[in-house]
Amino acid sequence: MRLLHTMLRVGNLQRSIEFYTQCLGMQLLRQSENPQYRYTLAFVGYGDEAENSVLELTYNWDKDHYEIGEAFGHIAIGCEDIYALCDTLSARGADVYRAPGPVKGGSTVIAFVRDPDGYAIELIQRP
């Protein structure tokens, strides 16, 4: 077994696709609409779904805002140069709300950014 995808409900699909592709370097892998039930799905990720876990961005046509529940934590993404990525994200107007630095009580360098809908993304420096 393996993790296939994580689904996030988003208020503005194009804005979310742009954030995940242009800011975080993912690819738009596929997109489909369901007019009968009034929703669009977009799958983004760092590689083919056959071998990688991806994000499913669900846009319900009649809803442009969601409250993020207190049980949700964050999505974690490994990156090679966390400092440069956070500079780029900030320059693009993203909310980097925890600047890069060592995790409390450890040496792993992390940062946190919010996507356009407010979902938390932990960035983790990888070798």
MOPAC internal coordinates of N, CA, C and O (Angstrom, degrees):
PM7 1SCF
backbone

  N    0.0000 0     0.00 0     0.00 0    0    0    0
  C    1.4447 1     0.00 0     0.00 0    1    0    0
  C    1.5273 1   109.37 1     0.00 0    2    1    0
  O    1.2310 1   121.02 1   -21.46 1    3    2    1
  N    1.3311 1   115.65 1   158.54 1    3    2    1
  C    1.4591 1   121.00 1   175.55 1    5    3    2
  C    1.5210 1   108.95 1  -156.03 1    6    5    3
  O    1.2310 1   121.01 1   -21.65 1    7    6    5
  N    1.3147 1   115.67 1   158.35 1    7    6    5
  C    1.4581 1   121.52 1   176.77 1    9    7    6
  C    1.5273 1   108.26 1   -71.83 1   10    9    7
  O    1.2310 1   119.93 1   -53.55 1   11   10    9
  N    1.3403 1   117.74 1   126.45 1   11   10    9
  C    1.4571 1   121.55 1  -178.43 1   13   11   10
  C    1.5190 1   112.48 1   -91.21 1   14   13   11
  O    1.2310 1   120.56 1   125.74 1   15   14   13
  N    1.3371 1   116.54 1   -54.26 1   15   14   13
  C    1.4667 1   119.13 1   179.66 1   17   15   14
  C    1.5147 1   110.60 1  -158.88 1   18   17   15
  O    1.2310 1   121.79 1   -16.57 1   19   18   17
  N    1.3225 1   114.18 1   163.43 1   19   18   17
  C    1.4579 1   123.01 1   171.33 1   21   19   18
  C    1.5152 1   106.95 1  -117.32 1   22   21   19
  O    1.2310 1   120.45 1   -47.18 1   23   22   21
  N    1.3411 1   116.74 1   132.82 1   23   22   21
  C    1.4578 1   120.62 1  -177.65 1   25   23   22
  C    1.5232 1   109.98 1  -101.83 1   26   25   23
  O    1.2310 1   121.08 1   -47.84 1   27   26   25
  N    1.3295 1   115.54 1   132.16 1   27   26   25
  C    1.4580 1   122.89 1   174.05 1   29   27   26
  C    1.5199 1   108.41 1  -122.87 1   30   29   27
  O    1.2310 1   120.49 1   -47.74 1   31   30   29
  N    1.3314 1   116.67 1   132.26 1   31   30   29
  C    1.4637 1   120.49 1   173.43 1   33   31   30
  C    1.5323 1   107.71 1   -84.17 1   34   33   31
  O    1.2310 1   120.61 1   -49.32 1   35   34   33
  N    1.3192 1   116.43 1   130.68 1   35   34   33
  C    1.4628 1   120.93 1  -175.95 1   37   35   34
  C    1.5234 1   110.51 1  -122.66 1   38   37   35
  O    1.2310 1   120.80 1   -29.68 1   39   38   37
  N    1.3193 1   116.08 1   150.32 1   39   38   37
  C    1.4579 1   121.63 1  -177.44 1   41   39   38
  C    1.5196 1   114.36 1   -87.49 1   42   41   39
  O    1.2310 1   119.91 1   157.68 1   43   42   41
  N    1.3360 1   117.79 1   -22.32 1   43   42   41
  C    1.4548 1   122.53 1   179.92 1   45   43   42
  C    1.5191 1   106.31 1  -143.82 1   46   45   43
  O    1.2310 1   120.45 1   -76.50 1   47   46   45
  N    1.3188 1   116.74 1   103.50 1   47   46   45
  C    1.4631 1   121.40 1  -172.36 1   49   47   46
  C    1.5215 1   112.66 1   -61.06 1   50   49   47
  O    1.2310 1   120.00 1   133.09 1   51   50   49
  N    1.3276 1   117.61 1   -46.91 1   51   50   49
  C    1.4643 1   119.98 1  -177.23 1   53   51   50
  C    1.5295 1   111.02 1   -62.60 1   54   53   51
  O    1.2310 1   120.36 1   137.74 1   55   54   53
  N    1.3274 1   116.92 1   -42.26 1   55   54   53
  C    1.4607 1   120.78 1   178.40 1   57   55   54
  C    1.5274 1   110.54 1   -60.61 1   58   57   55
  O    1.2310 1   120.14 1   138.78 1   59   58   57
  N    1.3275 1   117.33 1   -41.22 1   59   58   57
  C    1.4575 1   121.20 1  -179.76 1   61   59   58
  C    1.5267 1   111.62 1   -69.83 1   62   61   59
  O    1.2310 1   120.28 1   137.60 1   63   62   61
  N    1.3246 1   117.08 1   -42.40 1   63   62   61
  C    1.4713 1   119.96 1   176.99 1   65   63   62
  C    1.5211 1   109.82 1   -59.58 1   66   65   63
  O    1.2310 1   120.22 1   135.44 1   67   66   65
  N    1.3191 1   117.18 1   -44.56 1   67   66   65
  C    1.4676 1   120.34 1   179.51 1   69   67   66
  C    1.5222 1   111.26 1   -61.92 1   70   69   67
  O    1.2310 1   119.77 1   138.40 1   71   70   69
  N    1.3322 1   118.03 1   -41.60 1   71   70   69
  C    1.4638 1   120.83 1   179.13 1   73   71   70
  C    1.5259 1   110.60 1   -61.07 1   74   73   71
  O    1.2310 1   120.13 1   128.27 1   75   74   73
  N    1.3142 1   117.36 1   -51.73 1   75   74   73
  C    1.4647 1   120.59 1  -175.51 1   77   75   74
  C    1.5246 1   112.72 1   -70.35 1   78   77   75
  O    1.2310 1   119.76 1   148.65 1   79   78   77
  N    1.3352 1   118.07 1   -31.35 1   79   78   77
  C    1.4618 1   119.31 1  -179.79 1   81   79   78
  C    1.5247 1   112.13 1   -88.43 1   82   81   79
  O    1.2310 1   119.95 1   131.47 1   83   82   81
  N    1.3177 1   117.71 1   -48.53 1   83   82   81
  C    1.4626 1   120.33 1  -174.94 1   85   83   82
  C    1.5218 1   113.11 1   -81.13 1   86   85   83
  O    1.2310 1   119.71 1   143.44 1   87   86   85
  N    1.3137 1   118.16 1   -36.56 1   87   86   85
  C    1.4685 1   120.83 1  -178.57 1   89   87   86
  C    1.5265 1   112.90 1   -88.65 1   90   89   87
  O    1.2310 1   120.33 1   139.44 1   91   90   89
  N    1.3258 1   116.97 1   -40.56 1   91   90   89
  C    1.4643 1   120.12 1  -175.53 1   93   91   90
  C    1.5247 1   113.77 1  -106.51 1   94   93   91
  O    1.2310 1   119.98 1  -177.57 1   95   94   93
  N    1.3319 1   117.65 1     2.43 1   95   94   93
  C    1.4590 1   121.24 1   171.27 1   97   95   94
  C    1.5177 1   116.89 1    75.32 1   98   97   95
  O    1.2310 1   119.74 1  -164.95 1   99   98   97
  N    1.3323 1   118.10 1    15.05 1   99   98   97
  C    1.4617 1   120.01 1   176.46 1  101   99   98
  C    1.5206 1   109.43 1   -77.90 1  102  101   99
  O    1.2310 1   120.91 1   -10.66 1  103  102  101
  N    1.3245 1   115.86 1   169.34 1  103  102  101
  C    1.4629 1   122.39 1   175.82 1  105  103  102
  C    1.5209 1   108.42 1  -110.90 1  106  105  103
  O    1.2310 1   120.75 1   -35.42 1  107  106  105
  N    1.3237 1   116.18 1   144.58 1  107  106  105
  C    1.4591 1   120.57 1   169.39 1  109  107  106
  C    1.5172 1   106.14 1   -77.29 1  110  109  107
  O    1.2310 1   120.49 1   -67.83 1  111  110  109
  N    1.3229 1   116.67 1   112.17 1  111  110  109
  C    1.4599 1   121.73 1  -173.93 1  113  111  110
  C    1.5233 1   112.58 1   -87.82 1  114  113  111
  O    1.2310 1   120.56 1   140.67 1  115  114  113
  N    1.3260 1   116.53 1   -39.33 1  115  114  113
  C    1.4678 1   120.66 1   177.14 1  117  115  114
  C    1.5136 1   109.05 1  -166.68 1  118  117  115
  O    1.2310 1   121.60 1   -20.84 1  119  118  117
  N    1.3122 1   114.54 1   159.16 1  119  118  117
  C    1.4688 1   121.05 1  -178.80 1  121  119  118
  C    1.5233 1   108.18 1  -147.86 1  122  121  119
  O    1.2310 1   120.43 1   -39.60 1  123  122  121
  N    1.3342 1   116.79 1   140.40 1  123  122  121
  C    1.4569 1   120.23 1   178.53 1  125  123  122
  C    1.5197 1   109.76 1  -145.84 1  126  125  123
  O    1.2310 1   121.43 1   -29.67 1  127  126  125
  N    1.3413 1   114.88 1   150.33 1  127  126  125
  C    1.4646 1   121.23 1   179.19 1  129  127  126
  C    1.5206 1   109.62 1  -115.48 1  130  129  127
  O    1.2310 1   121.07 1   -31.88 1  131  130  129
  N    1.3201 1   115.55 1   148.12 1  131  130  129
  C    1.4565 1   121.76 1   173.70 1  133  131  130
  C    1.5268 1   107.74 1  -126.82 1  134  133  131
  O    1.2310 1   120.38 1   -90.48 1  135  134  133
  N    1.3459 1   116.88 1    89.52 1  135  134  133
  C    1.4675 1   120.42 1  -177.43 1  137  135  134
  C    1.5308 1   113.62 1   -60.85 1  138  137  135
  O    1.2310 1   120.06 1   145.25 1  139  138  137
  N    1.3174 1   117.50 1   -34.75 1  139  138  137
  C    1.4613 1   119.91 1  -178.59 1  141  139  138
  C    1.5283 1   111.25 1   -60.78 1  142  141  139
  O    1.2310 1   120.51 1   137.60 1  143  142  141
  N    1.3290 1   116.63 1   -42.40 1  143  142  141
  C    1.4582 1   120.44 1  -178.32 1  145  143  142
  C    1.5303 1   112.87 1  -103.91 1  146  145  143
  O    1.2310 1   120.51 1  -175.59 1  147  146  145
  N    1.3207 1   116.63 1     4.41 1  147  146  145
  C    1.4581 1   124.50 1   170.38 1  149  147  146
  C    1.5281 1   113.56 1    59.72 1  150  149  147
  O    1.2310 1   120.95 1  -124.32 1  151  150  149
  N    1.3307 1   115.79 1    55.68 1  151  150  149
  C    1.4604 1   120.18 1   174.17 1  153  151  150
  C    1.5260 1   110.28 1  -147.11 1  154  153  151
  O    1.2310 1   121.43 1   -21.20 1  155  154  153
  N    1.3254 1   114.88 1   158.80 1  155  154  153
  C    1.4551 1   122.75 1   175.72 1  157  155  154
  C    1.5180 1   108.05 1  -128.33 1  158  157  155
  O    1.2310 1   120.68 1   -40.72 1  159  158  157
  N    1.3197 1   116.30 1   139.28 1  159  158  157
  C    1.4606 1   122.34 1   175.45 1  161  159  158
  C    1.5217 1   108.93 1  -113.11 1  162  161  159
  O    1.2310 1   120.86 1   -41.83 1  163  162  161
  N    1.3270 1   115.96 1   138.17 1  163  162  161
  C    1.4602 1   121.49 1   172.97 1  165  163  162
  C    1.5220 1   107.07 1  -131.99 1  166  165  163
  O    1.2310 1   120.47 1   -49.38 1  167  166  165
  N    1.3224 1   116.70 1   130.62 1  167  166  165
  C    1.4521 1   121.67 1   179.14 1  169  167  166
  C    1.5253 1   108.38 1  -108.28 1  170  169  167
  O    1.2310 1   120.92 1   -54.59 1  171  170  169
  N    1.3321 1   115.84 1   125.41 1  171  170  169
  C    1.4635 1   121.77 1   179.81 1  173  171  170
  C    1.5222 1   109.21 1  -125.00 1  174  173  171
  O    1.2310 1   120.95 1   -27.86 1  175  174  173
  N    1.3357 1   115.80 1   152.14 1  175  174  173
  C    1.4550 1   119.20 1   178.80 1  177  175  174
  C    1.5128 1   111.51 1  -179.06 1  178  177  175
  O    1.2310 1   121.87 1     4.71 1  179  178  177
  N    1.3382 1   114.02 1  -175.29 1  179  178  177
  C    1.4584 1   120.93 1  -177.55 1  181  179  178
  C    1.5255 1   112.98 1   -98.57 1  182  181  179
  O    1.2310 1   120.53 1  -177.21 1  183  182  181
  N    1.3024 1   116.60 1     2.79 1  183  182  181
  C    1.4573 1   119.48 1   178.73 1  185  183  182
  C    1.5094 1   110.10 1  -176.65 1  186  185  183
  O    1.2310 1   120.92 1    -6.30 1  187  186  185
  N    1.3064 1   115.85 1   173.70 1  187  186  185
  C    1.4500 1   123.54 1  -177.47 1  189  187  186
  C    1.5212 1   111.78 1   -52.76 1  190  189  187
  O    1.2310 1   121.04 1   -40.69 1  191  190  189
  N    1.3222 1   115.61 1   139.31 1  191  190  189
  C    1.4688 1   121.50 1  -179.16 1  193  191  190
  C    1.5256 1   112.82 1   -61.87 1  194  193  191
  O    1.2310 1   119.83 1   157.56 1  195  194  193
  N    1.3167 1   117.93 1   -22.44 1  195  194  193
  C    1.4593 1   120.59 1  -179.92 1  197  195  194
  C    1.5266 1   111.61 1   -65.68 1  198  197  195
  O    1.2310 1   120.59 1   155.83 1  199  198  197
  N    1.3375 1   116.48 1   -24.17 1  199  198  197
  C    1.4631 1   119.84 1  -176.03 1  201  199  198
  C    1.5227 1   114.12 1  -125.82 1  202  201  199
  O    1.2310 1   119.66 1   171.96 1  203  202  201
  N    1.3337 1   118.26 1    -8.04 1  203  202  201
  C    1.4607 1   121.33 1  -174.53 1  205  203  202
  C    1.5258 1   111.10 1  -131.53 1  206  205  203
  O    1.2310 1   121.05 1   -29.69 1  207  206  205
  N    1.3250 1   115.60 1   150.31 1  207  206  205
  C    1.4602 1   120.63 1   170.37 1  209  207  206
  C    1.5182 1   108.14 1   -77.12 1  210  209  207
  O    1.2310 1   120.24 1   -33.76 1  211  210  209
  N    1.3282 1   117.15 1   146.24 1  211  210  209
  C    1.4560 1   121.38 1  -176.06 1  213  211  210
  C    1.5253 1   110.11 1  -134.33 1  214  213  211
  O    1.2310 1   120.91 1    -6.39 1  215  214  213
  N    1.3222 1   115.86 1   173.61 1  215  214  213
  C    1.4560 1   121.96 1   173.64 1  217  215  214
  C    1.5244 1   109.29 1  -104.55 1  218  217  215
  O    1.2310 1   120.92 1   -45.39 1  219  218  217
  N    1.3187 1   115.84 1   134.61 1  219  218  217
  C    1.4561 1   121.83 1   172.05 1  221  219  218
  C    1.5193 1   107.02 1  -102.39 1  222  221  219
  O    1.2310 1   120.45 1   -64.46 1  223  222  221
  N    1.3214 1   116.75 1   115.54 1  223  222  221
  C    1.4577 1   122.23 1   176.92 1  225  223  222
  C    1.5176 1   107.31 1   -95.34 1  226  225  223
  O    1.2310 1   120.44 1   -64.08 1  227  226  225
  N    1.3182 1   116.76 1   115.92 1  227  226  225
  C    1.4592 1   122.01 1  -177.99 1  229  227  226
  C    1.5179 1   109.41 1  -105.09 1  230  229  227
  O    1.2310 1   121.13 1   -58.67 1  231  230  229
  N    1.3277 1   115.45 1   121.33 1  231  230  229
  C    1.4597 1   120.94 1   178.01 1  233  231  230
  C    1.5200 1   108.72 1  -113.04 1  234  233  231
  O    1.2310 1   120.52 1   -68.84 1  235  234  233
  N    1.3256 1   116.61 1   111.16 1  235  234  233
  C    1.4628 1   122.83 1   173.98 1  237  235  234
  C    1.5207 1   107.04 1   -86.96 1  238  237  235
  O    1.2310 1   120.09 1   -59.54 1  239  238  237
  N    1.3197 1   117.43 1   120.46 1  239  238  237
  C    1.4554 1   123.33 1  -168.40 1  241  239  238
  C    1.5205 1   113.84 1   -57.36 1  242  241  239
  O    1.2310 1   119.83 1   151.84 1  243  242  241
  N    1.2953 1   117.93 1   -28.16 1  243  242  241
  C    1.4604 1   120.18 1  -174.71 1  245  243  242
  C    1.5223 1   113.77 1  -100.53 1  246  245  243
  O    1.2310 1   120.04 1  -165.20 1  247  246  245
  N    1.3297 1   117.54 1    14.80 1  247  246  245
  C    1.4703 1   119.94 1  -177.82 1  249  247  246
  C    1.5226 1   108.76 1  -138.51 1  250  249  247
  O    1.2310 1   120.68 1   -52.06 1  251  250  249
  N    1.3330 1   116.31 1   127.94 1  251  250  249
  C    1.4673 1   118.88 1  -178.24 1  253  251  250
  C    1.5254 1   113.38 1  -116.80 1  254  253  251
  O    1.2310 1   119.99 1  -170.70 1  255  254  253
  N    1.3425 1   117.62 1     9.30 1  255  254  253
  C    1.4652 1   119.72 1  -179.55 1  257  255  254
  C    1.5274 1   109.64 1  -155.20 1  258  257  255
  O    1.2310 1   121.03 1   -38.54 1  259  258  257
  N    1.3156 1   115.63 1   141.46 1  259  258  257
  C    1.4611 1   121.94 1   176.45 1  261  259  258
  C    1.5243 1   108.99 1  -131.97 1  262  261  259
  O    1.2310 1   120.82 1   -32.85 1  263  262  261
  N    1.3064 1   116.04 1   147.15 1  263  262  261
  C    1.4570 1   121.79 1   170.92 1  265  263  262
  C    1.5246 1   107.38 1   -86.94 1  266  265  263
  O    1.2310 1   120.63 1   -49.61 1  267  266  265
  N    1.3046 1   116.41 1   130.39 1  267  266  265
  C    1.4627 1   119.88 1   179.52 1  269  267  266
  C    1.5171 1   107.68 1   -84.88 1  270  269  267
  O    1.2310 1   120.87 1   -58.94 1  271  270  269
  N    1.3050 1   115.95 1   121.06 1  271  270  269
  C    1.4638 1   121.33 1  -178.18 1  273  271  270
  C    1.5178 1   112.53 1   -64.42 1  274  273  271
  O    1.2310 1   120.66 1   -24.12 1  275  274  273
  N    1.2993 1   116.34 1   155.88 1  275  274  273
  C    1.4618 1   120.13 1  -178.09 1  277  275  274
  C    1.5246 1   112.91 1   -76.61 1  278  277  275
  O    1.2310 1   119.41 1   169.01 1  279  278  277
  N    1.3339 1   118.74 1   -10.99 1  279  278  277
  C    1.4533 1   120.84 1   178.94 1  281  279  278
  C    1.5325 1   111.99 1   -81.04 1  282  281  279
  O    1.2310 1   120.43 1   155.10 1  283  282  281
  N    1.3319 1   116.77 1   -24.90 1  283  282  281
  C    1.4681 1   119.84 1  -179.94 1  285  283  282
  C    1.5154 1   109.83 1   -71.29 1  286  285  283
  O    1.2310 1   120.31 1   -43.73 1  287  286  285
  N    1.3194 1   117.02 1   136.27 1  287  286  285
  C    1.4546 1   121.38 1   178.42 1  289  287  286
  C    1.5175 1   111.45 1   -98.37 1  290  289  287
  O    1.2310 1   120.85 1    93.91 1  291  290  289
  N    1.3384 1   115.97 1   -86.09 1  291  290  289
  C    1.4532 1   120.32 1  -178.33 1  293  291  290
  C    1.5195 1   110.55 1  -165.06 1  294  293  291
  O    1.2310 1   121.58 1   -11.93 1  295  294  293
  N    1.3169 1   114.59 1   168.07 1  295  294  293
  C    1.4595 1   123.61 1   170.61 1  297  295  294
  C    1.5210 1   105.34 1  -101.29 1  298  297  295
  O    1.2310 1   119.50 1   -41.35 1  299  298  297
  N    1.3194 1   118.56 1   138.65 1  299  298  297
  C    1.4667 1   121.59 1   178.89 1  301  299  298
  C    1.5246 1   109.99 1  -110.41 1  302  301  299
  O    1.2310 1   121.20 1   -45.42 1  303  302  301
  N    1.3394 1   115.31 1   134.58 1  303  302  301
  C    1.4576 1   122.18 1   179.19 1  305  303  302
  C    1.5211 1   108.51 1  -130.72 1  306  305  303
  O    1.2310 1   120.66 1   -52.84 1  307  306  305
  N    1.3249 1   116.35 1   127.16 1  307  306  305
  C    1.4628 1   121.19 1   175.82 1  309  307  306
  C    1.5130 1   110.44 1   -81.50 1  310  309  307
  O    1.2310 1   120.35 1   -37.10 1  311  310  309
  N    1.3284 1   116.94 1   142.90 1  311  310  309
  C    1.4677 1   120.45 1   179.27 1  313  311  310
  C    1.5216 1   109.64 1  -142.65 1  314  313  311
  O    1.2310 1   120.81 1   -21.12 1  315  314  313
  N    1.3382 1   116.06 1   158.88 1  315  314  313
  C    1.4585 1   121.24 1  -175.91 1  317  315  314
  C    1.5248 1   113.39 1   -84.73 1  318  317  315
  O    1.2310 1   119.71 1   142.97 1  319  318  317
  N    1.3321 1   118.17 1   -37.03 1  319  318  317
  C    1.4676 1   121.46 1  -179.23 1  321  319  318
  C    1.5231 1   108.35 1  -133.42 1  322  321  319
  O    1.2310 1   121.17 1   -93.10 1  323  322  321
  N    1.3205 1   115.37 1    86.90 1  323  322  321
  C    1.4624 1   122.10 1  -173.94 1  325  323  322
  C    1.5335 1   112.03 1   -62.95 1  326  325  323
  O    1.2310 1   120.55 1   145.86 1  327  326  325
  N    1.3222 1   116.55 1   -34.14 1  327  326  325
  C    1.4675 1   119.67 1  -178.65 1  329  327  326
  C    1.5307 1   110.85 1   -68.22 1  330  329  327
  O    1.2310 1   120.43 1   134.29 1  331  330  329
  N    1.3404 1   116.78 1   -45.71 1  331  330  329
  C    1.4632 1   120.39 1   178.63 1  333  331  330
  C    1.5285 1   110.49 1   -65.71 1  334  333  331
  O    1.2310 1   120.03 1   139.94 1  335  334  333
  N    1.3311 1   117.55 1   -40.06 1  335  334  333
  C    1.4548 1   120.58 1   179.61 1  337  335  334
  C    1.5249 1   110.43 1   -62.82 1  338  337  335
  O    1.2310 1   120.14 1   135.74 1  339  338  337
  N    1.3188 1   117.33 1   -44.26 1  339  338  337
  C    1.4673 1   119.83 1   179.83 1  341  339  338
  C    1.5198 1   111.61 1   -65.66 1  342  341  339
  O    1.2310 1   119.98 1   144.07 1  343  342  341
  N    1.3297 1   117.64 1   -35.93 1  343  342  341
  C    1.4679 1   120.54 1   174.99 1  345  343  342
  C    1.5281 1   110.18 1   -61.75 1  346  345  343
  O    1.2310 1   120.56 1   135.51 1  347  346  345
  N    1.3372 1   116.53 1   -44.49 1  347  346  345
  C    1.4561 1   121.54 1   179.40 1  349  347  346
  C    1.5244 1   110.98 1   -64.07 1  350  349  347
  O    1.2310 1   120.70 1   135.13 1  351  350  349
  N    1.3221 1   116.27 1   -44.87 1  351  350  349
  C    1.4618 1   120.51 1   179.32 1  353  351  350
  C    1.5253 1   110.94 1   -60.67 1  354  353  351
  O    1.2310 1   120.47 1   134.15 1  355  354  353
  N    1.3181 1   116.71 1   -45.85 1  355  354  353
  C    1.4667 1   120.79 1   178.90 1  357  355  354
  C    1.5253 1   111.21 1   -61.57 1  358  357  355
  O    1.2310 1   120.61 1   138.12 1  359  358  357
  N    1.3309 1   116.44 1   -41.88 1  359  358  357
  C    1.4596 1   120.77 1   179.91 1  361  359  358
  C    1.5272 1   111.29 1   -63.52 1  362  361  359
  O    1.2310 1   120.49 1   152.18 1  363  362  361
  N    1.3209 1   116.67 1   -27.82 1  363  362  361
  C    1.4698 1   121.15 1   178.72 1  365  363  362
  C    1.5163 1   112.26 1   -89.01 1  366  365  363
  O    1.2310 1   120.36 1  -175.72 1  367  366  365
  N    1.3265 1   116.91 1     4.28 1  367  366  365
  C    1.4567 1   120.97 1   176.19 1  369  367  366
  C    1.5170 1   114.99 1    89.72 1  370  369  367
  O    1.2310 1   120.00 1  -172.33 1  371  370  369
  N    1.3360 1   117.60 1     7.67 1  371  370  369
  C    1.4617 1   120.09 1   179.18 1  373  371  370
  C    1.5328 1   110.11 1   -72.70 1  374  373  371
  O    1.2310 1   121.09 1   -27.28 1  375  374  373
  N    1.3109 1   115.51 1   152.72 1  375  374  373
  C    1.4613 1   122.61 1  -179.35 1  377  375  374
  C    1.5299 1   110.17 1   -88.29 1  378  377  375
  O    1.2310 1   120.85 1   -90.97 1  379  378  377
  N    1.3389 1   115.98 1    89.03 1  379  378  377
  C    1.4609 1   120.96 1   173.95 1  381  379  378
  C    1.5258 1   105.34 1   -85.58 1  382  381  379
  O    1.2310 1   120.45 1   -84.48 1  383  382  381
  N    1.3271 1   116.74 1    95.52 1  383  382  381
  C    1.4618 1   120.54 1  -171.41 1  385  383  382
  C    1.5173 1   113.82 1   -93.65 1  386  385  383
  O    1.2310 1   119.96 1   174.36 1  387  386  385
  N    1.3053 1   117.68 1    -5.64 1  387  386  385
  C    1.4699 1   121.45 1   171.10 1  389  387  386
  C    1.5200 1   105.22 1  -137.06 1  390  389  387
  O    1.2310 1   120.80 1   -71.87 1  391  390  389
  N    1.3193 1   116.08 1   108.13 1  391  390  389
  C    1.4639 1   121.57 1  -177.32 1  393  391  390
  C    1.5314 1   110.61 1   -64.30 1  394  393  391
  O    1.2310 1   120.16 1   -23.77 1  395  394  393
  N    1.3314 1   117.30 1   156.23 1  395  394  393
  C    1.4596 1   120.21 1   179.75 1  397  395  394
  C    1.5233 1   111.81 1   -59.16 1  398  397  395
  O    1.2310 1   121.28 1   -40.28 1  399  398  397
  N    1.3077 1   115.15 1   139.72 1  399  398  397
  C    1.4551 1   122.18 1   177.11 1  401  399  398
  C    1.5154 1   109.46 1   172.95 1  402  401  399
  O    1.2310 1   120.81 1    -9.73 1  403  402  401
  N    1.3193 1   116.05 1   170.27 1  403  402  401
  C    1.4627 1   119.38 1  -178.45 1  405  403  402
  C    1.5247 1   111.78 1   -63.41 1  406  405  403
  O    1.2310 1   121.28 1   -35.73 1  407  406  405
  N    1.3268 1   115.15 1   144.27 1  407  406  405
  C    1.4519 1   121.24 1   174.97 1  409  407  406
  C    1.5333 1   107.92 1   -66.16 1  410  409  407
  O    1.2310 1   120.55 1   -34.00 1  411  410  409
  N    1.3208 1   116.55 1   146.00 1  411  410  409
  C    1.4566 1   120.04 1  -179.83 1  413  411  410
  C    1.5235 1   110.47 1   -56.63 1  414  413  411
  O    1.2310 1   120.72 1   -52.96 1  415  414  413
  N    1.3200 1   116.23 1   127.04 1  415  414  413
  C    1.4559 1   121.36 1   178.73 1  417  415  414
  C    1.5092 1   114.47 1    78.13 1  418  417  415
  O    1.2310 1   119.56 1  -167.84 1  419  418  417
  N    1.3331 1   118.45 1    12.16 1  419  418  417
  C    1.4631 1   120.54 1  -178.66 1  421  419  418
  C    1.5067 1   112.09 1  -149.81 1  422  421  419
  O    1.2310 1   121.07 1    10.71 1  423  422  421
  N    1.3131 1   115.55 1  -169.29 1  423  422  421
  C    1.4615 1   120.40 1  -177.94 1  425  423  422
  C    1.5283 1   113.04 1  -118.50 1  426  425  423
  O    1.2310 1   119.63 1   170.16 1  427  426  425
  N    1.3197 1   118.31 1    -9.84 1  427  426  425
  C    1.4630 1   121.04 1   178.47 1  429  427  426
  C    1.5246 1   109.64 1   -65.10 1  430  429  427
  O    1.2310 1   120.72 1   -50.40 1  431  430  429
  N    1.3281 1   116.23 1   129.60 1  431  430  429
  C    1.4584 1   121.52 1  -179.03 1  433  431  430
  C    1.5317 1   108.54 1   -88.39 1  434  433  431
  O    1.2310 1   121.37 1   -55.16 1  435  434  433
  N    1.3431 1   114.98 1   124.84 1  435  434  433
  C    1.4579 1   121.06 1  -178.84 1  437  435  434
  C    1.5253 1   110.12 1  -132.21 1  438  437  435
  O    1.2310 1   121.00 1   -14.51 1  439  438  437
  N    1.3189 1   115.70 1   165.49 1  439  438  437
  C    1.4645 1   123.62 1   171.70 1  441  439  438
  C    1.5245 1   106.47 1  -150.62 1  442  441  439
  O    1.2310 1   120.57 1   -15.63 1  443  442  441
  N    1.3289 1   116.52 1   164.37 1  443  442  441
  C    1.4597 1   121.07 1   176.09 1  445  443  442
  C    1.5156 1   110.19 1  -130.23 1  446  445  443
  O    1.2310 1   121.14 1   -41.26 1  447  446  445
  N    1.3354 1   115.43 1   138.74 1  447  446  445
  C    1.4571 1   123.35 1   177.45 1  449  447  446
  C    1.5321 1   107.51 1  -133.74 1  450  449  447
  O    1.2310 1   120.56 1   -28.47 1  451  450  449
  N    1.3256 1   116.54 1   151.53 1  451  450  449
  C    1.4671 1   120.79 1   174.23 1  453  451  450
  C    1.5153 1   109.52 1  -103.81 1  454  453  451
  O    1.2310 1   120.76 1   -40.23 1  455  454  453
  N    1.3332 1   116.15 1   139.77 1  455  454  453
  C    1.4605 1   119.32 1   174.69 1  457  455  454
  C    1.5298 1   107.98 1   -78.83 1  458  457  455
  O    1.2310 1   119.39 1    -3.48 1  459  458  457
  N    1.3395 1   118.76 1   176.52 1  459  458  457
  C    1.4668 1   120.16 1  -175.81 1  461  459  458
  C    1.5305 1   114.91 1   -58.64 1  462  461  459
  O    1.2310 1   119.85 1   157.24 1  463  462  461
  N    1.3290 1   117.89 1   -22.76 1  463  462  461
  C    1.4573 1   120.56 1   178.89 1  465  463  462
  C    1.5224 1   112.69 1   -96.03 1  466  465  463
  O    1.2310 1   119.91 1  -178.60 1  467  466  465
  N    1.3313 1   117.79 1     1.40 1  467  466  465
  C    1.4520 1   121.62 1   177.22 1  469  467  466
  C    1.5120 1   115.31 1    95.67 1  470  469  467
  O    1.2310 1   119.61 1  -176.86 1  471  470  469
  N    1.3319 1   118.34 1     3.14 1  471  470  469
  C    1.4582 1   120.36 1   178.22 1  473  471  470
  C    1.5268 1   109.88 1   -70.07 1  474  473  471
  O    1.2310 1   120.75 1   -41.67 1  475  474  473
  N    1.3320 1   116.16 1   138.33 1  475  474  473
  C    1.4557 1   121.53 1  -179.02 1  477  475  474
  C    1.5294 1   110.68 1   -81.36 1  478  477  475
  O    1.2310 1   121.32 1   -44.02 1  479  478  477
  N    1.3310 1   115.07 1   135.98 1  479  478  477
  C    1.4563 1   121.97 1   176.10 1  481  479  478
  C    1.5211 1   107.27 1  -126.71 1  482  481  479
  O    1.2310 1   121.00 1   -58.96 1  483  482  481
  N    1.3257 1   115.69 1   121.04 1  483  482  481
  C    1.4628 1   120.50 1   175.67 1  485  483  482
  C    1.5185 1   107.74 1   -91.15 1  486  485  483
  O    1.2310 1   120.82 1   -53.01 1  487  486  485
  N    1.3199 1   116.03 1   126.99 1  487  486  485
  C    1.4510 1   122.18 1   174.36 1  489  487  486
  C    1.5256 1   107.26 1   -98.88 1  490  489  487
  O    1.2310 1   120.22 1   -46.96 1  491  490  489
  N    1.3131 1   117.19 1   133.04 1  491  490  489
  C    1.4678 1   122.12 1  -177.04 1  493  491  490
  C    1.5173 1   108.48 1  -124.92 1  494  493  491
  O    1.2310 1   120.58 1   -56.51 1  495  494  493
  N    1.3334 1   116.49 1   123.49 1  495  494  493
  C    1.4621 1   122.41 1   177.68 1  497  495  494
  C    1.5241 1   109.15 1   -64.47 1  498  497  495
  O    1.2310 1   120.46 1   -55.39 1  499  498  497
  N    1.3274 1   116.73 1   124.61 1  499  498  497
  C    1.4660 1   122.15 1   178.72 1  501  499  498
  C    1.5048 1   109.09 1  -115.28 1  502  501  499
  O    1.2310 1   120.17 1   -29.42 1  503  502  501
  N    1.3241 1   117.28 1   150.58 1  503  502  501
  C    1.4802 1   118.84 1   178.44 1  505  503  502
  C    1.5247 1   112.54 1   -67.53 1  506  505  503
  O    1.2310 1   120.10 1   180.00 1  507  506  505

